[in-house]
């Protein structure tokens, strides 16, 4: 008798507004034997909102290697495992890529349930040219690396999208004023889908003047060196 085949379900979750969780994502979480989560406390609140009780396994960047064998063993035993992050799609600037690759090497099923995406949300909301575009994840935390990345973005003939920490935003905008053409267009998208969502588009100088030193919330930058 052959053993039942497990599957990994990669589930996109809300980036702020819980109403954005799709019915298919709810079903995936409901049918999972185990939920592998970037932050078990955060995902626990999501499951509580859905009135679901599921075993949770911490899966984040500091334990990806050690969790890999456990997840593969459970899949071989026929379990269904849902993989989620704190918000958005696993594997895109969040844990997930490594385990998905490992599961595919084992020729086990991987199902993806699409969900919200901060980079795409910000890109669409900005109105800046979307094809082609480059997504670079988080900008480097150190000033030299950050300036180098911004300089590279200024030299591209297409739009670049990045995440940035709110406590570095003022310094990043100051660098954009120095490096980007003065008539170029950039966008700061803040707290997407949440109560205080803000999408501000302007020249580097206009955007830098709009945002102060103490900006709060999750930040996505959309940078277009060519004025559309």
C-alpha positions as CSV (number, residue, x, y, z in Angstrom):
1,X,0.0,0.0,0.0
2,X,1.4,3.4,-1.0
3,X,1.6,6.1,1.7
4,X,-0.6,9.2,1.3
5,X,1.3,12.1,-0.3
6,X,1.6,15.3,1.6
7,X,1.6,18.7,0.1
8,X,3.0,22.1,0.9
9,X,0.5,25.0,0.4
10,X,2.1,28.4,0.1
11,X,-0.6,30.8,1.3
12,X,-0.6,34.6,0.7
13,X,-2.0,36.4,3.7
14,X,-3.2,40.0,4.3
15,X,-0.6,42.8,4.5
16,X,-2.9,44.8,6.8
17,X,-6.6,44.4,6.1
18,X,-7.9,41.0,7.2
19,X,-10.7,41.3,4.7
20,X,-8.2,40.7,1.9
21,X,-7.8,37.0,3.0
22,X,-9.3,35.0,0.1
23,X,-11.9,32.2,0.6
24,X,-9.3,29.9,-0.9
25,X,-6.7,30.9,1.6
26,X,-9.2,30.3,4.4
27,X,-9.9,26.9,3.1
28,X,-6.2,26.1,2.8
29,X,-5.6,27.0,6.4
30,X,-8.6,25.1,7.5
31,X,-7.5,21.9,5.8
32,X,-3.8,22.1,6.9
33,X,-2.5,19.6,9.4
34,X,0.2,22.2,10.4
35,X,0.8,25.8,9.8
36,X,4.5,26.9,9.3
37,X,4.6,30.5,10.2
38,X,7.2,33.3,10.2
39,X,5.8,34.6,13.6
40,X,3.6,32.1,15.4
41,X,2.1,34.8,17.6
42,X,1.1,36.9,14.6
43,X,-0.3,33.9,12.7
44,X,-2.0,32.7,15.9
45,X,-4.1,35.9,15.9
46,X,-5.0,35.3,12.3
47,X,-6.2,31.8,13.0
48,X,-8.1,33.0,16.0
49,X,-9.9,35.5,13.8
50,X,-10.8,32.6,11.5
51,X,-11.9,30.5,14.5
52,X,-9.3,27.9,13.6
53,X,-7.2,25.8,16.0
54,X,-4.1,24.5,14.2
55,X,-0.6,23.4,15.4
56,X,1.9,26.1,14.6
57,X,5.6,25.6,13.7
58,X,8.0,28.6,13.7
59,X,9.6,29.0,10.3
60,X,11.7,32.1,9.9
61,X,15.1,33.2,8.5
62,X,17.0,32.1,11.6
63,X,15.8,28.5,11.6
64,X,15.0,27.7,8.0
65,X,17.8,25.1,7.8
66,X,16.9,23.3,11.0
67,X,13.2,23.2,10.2
68,X,13.7,21.9,6.6
69,X,14.1,18.3,7.6
70,X,11.1,18.3,10.0
71,X,8.8,19.8,7.3
72,X,10.0,17.3,4.7
73,X,9.5,14.4,7.1
74,X,5.9,15.5,7.8
75,X,5.2,15.9,4.1
76,X,6.5,12.4,3.4
77,X,4.2,11.1,6.1
78,X,1.3,12.6,4.1
79,X,0.6,15.7,6.1
80,X,-0.6,18.9,4.5
81,X,1.4,22.0,5.6
82,X,0.4,25.6,5.0
83,X,3.3,28.0,4.8
84,X,2.6,31.7,5.7
85,X,4.5,34.8,6.6
86,X,3.4,37.8,8.6
87,X,1.9,39.3,5.5
88,X,2.1,38.9,1.7
89,X,3.5,36.1,-0.2
90,X,6.1,33.7,1.3
91,X,9.4,33.6,-0.5
92,X,9.3,37.3,-1.6
93,X,11.6,39.2,0.9
94,X,10.2,36.7,3.4
95,X,11.0,33.1,4.4
96,X,9.8,30.4,2.0
97,X,12.1,30.1,-1.0
98,X,14.4,27.6,0.6
99,X,11.7,25.1,1.8
100,X,9.8,25.4,-1.5
101,X,13.0,24.5,-3.4
102,X,13.6,21.6,-1.0
103,X,10.1,20.3,-1.4
104,X,10.3,20.4,-5.2
105,X,13.6,18.5,-5.0
106,X,11.7,15.7,-3.3
107,X,9.1,15.8,-6.1
108,X,6.3,16.5,-3.6
109,X,3.4,18.8,-4.5
110,X,3.6,22.5,-4.0
111,X,0.4,24.5,-4.2
112,X,0.3,28.3,-4.2
113,X,-2.7,30.3,-3.0
114,X,-2.0,33.8,-4.2
115,X,-2.6,36.8,-2.0
116,X,-1.8,40.5,-1.4
117,X,1.6,41.8,-2.4
118,X,3.0,45.1,-1.1
119,X,5.3,45.7,-4.1
120,X,2.6,45.2,-6.7
121,X,0.1,47.2,-4.6
122,X,2.5,50.1,-4.4
123,X,3.4,49.9,-8.0
124,X,-0.2,50.0,-9.2
125,X,-1.2,52.7,-6.8
126,X,1.7,54.9,-7.8
127,X,0.7,55.2,-11.4
128,X,4.3,55.0,-12.5
129,X,5.4,52.9,-15.5
130,X,5.0,49.2,-14.5
131,X,6.5,47.3,-17.4
132,X,9.2,46.4,-17.0
133,X,10.0,46.9,-13.3
134,X,12.6,45.7,-10.9
135,X,12.0,44.6,-7.3
136,X,15.0,44.7,-5.0
137,X,13.6,43.8,-1.6
138,X,14.9,45.9,1.3
139,X,17.4,48.6,0.6
140,X,20.8,48.0,2.2
141,X,20.8,49.3,5.8
142,X,24.2,50.9,5.6
143,X,24.5,54.3,3.9
144,X,27.2,53.2,1.3
145,X,25.3,50.2,0.1
146,X,22.0,52.1,0.1
147,X,23.6,54.9,-2.0
148,X,25.0,52.4,-4.5
149,X,21.6,50.7,-4.9
150,X,19.8,54.0,-5.4
151,X,22.5,55.1,-7.9
152,X,21.9,51.8,-9.8
153,X,18.1,52.5,-9.8
154,X,18.7,56.0,-11.2
155,X,20.6,54.5,-14.1
156,X,17.8,52.0,-15.0
157,X,15.4,52.9,-17.8
158,X,12.6,51.3,-15.8
159,X,10.9,51.5,-12.4
160,X,12.4,50.1,-9.3
161,X,10.5,49.0,-6.2
162,X,12.0,48.6,-2.7
163,X,11.1,48.1,0.9
164,X,12.5,50.6,3.4
165,X,12.5,50.9,7.2
166,X,10.6,53.9,8.5
167,X,13.5,55.0,10.7
168,X,15.8,55.2,7.6
169,X,13.3,56.8,5.3
170,X,14.4,60.5,5.8
171,X,18.0,59.5,5.0
172,X,17.0,57.5,2.0
173,X,14.9,60.4,0.6
174,X,17.8,62.8,1.1
175,X,19.9,60.4,-1.0
176,X,17.2,60.3,-3.6
177,X,17.2,64.1,-3.8
178,X,21.0,64.0,-4.4
179,X,21.1,61.1,-6.9
180,X,17.9,61.1,-8.9
181,X,17.1,63.6,-11.6
182,X,15.2,66.5,-10.1
183,X,12.1,66.0,-12.4
184,X,11.9,62.3,-11.8
185,X,8.9,60.7,-10.0
186,X,9.0,58.6,-6.9
187,X,6.4,57.2,-4.6
188,X,6.3,56.4,-0.9
189,X,3.5,54.0,-0.1
190,X,2.9,53.6,3.6
191,X,0.8,51.3,5.7
192,X,-0.8,49.7,2.6
193,X,-4.4,48.4,3.1
194,X,-4.4,49.7,6.7
195,X,-6.4,52.5,8.3
196,X,-3.7,55.1,7.8
197,X,-2.6,54.1,4.3
198,X,-0.8,56.8,2.4
199,X,0.5,56.9,-1.2
200,X,2.4,60.1,-2.0
201,X,3.9,60.6,-5.5
202,X,6.1,63.5,-6.5
203,X,9.6,64.6,-7.4
204,X,12.3,63.5,-5.0
205,X,12.4,67.0,-3.4
206,X,8.6,67.1,-3.0
207,X,8.5,63.7,-1.4
208,X,11.4,64.5,0.9
209,X,9.6,67.6,2.1
210,X,6.4,65.8,2.7
211,X,7.8,63.1,5.0
212,X,9.4,64.2,8.3
213,X,12.0,62.5,10.4
214,X,9.5,60.4,12.4
215,X,7.5,58.6,9.7
216,X,5.9,55.4,11.0
217,X,4.6,52.3,9.4
218,X,5.7,49.8,6.7
219,X,7.2,51.6,3.7
220,X,7.4,50.6,0.0
221,X,9.3,52.9,-2.4
222,X,8.5,53.1,-6.1
223,X,11.3,54.9,-8.1
224,X,11.0,56.0,-11.7
225,X,14.1,57.9,-13.0
226,X,12.3,58.9,-16.2
227,X,9.5,61.4,-15.7
228,X,6.4,59.8,-17.3
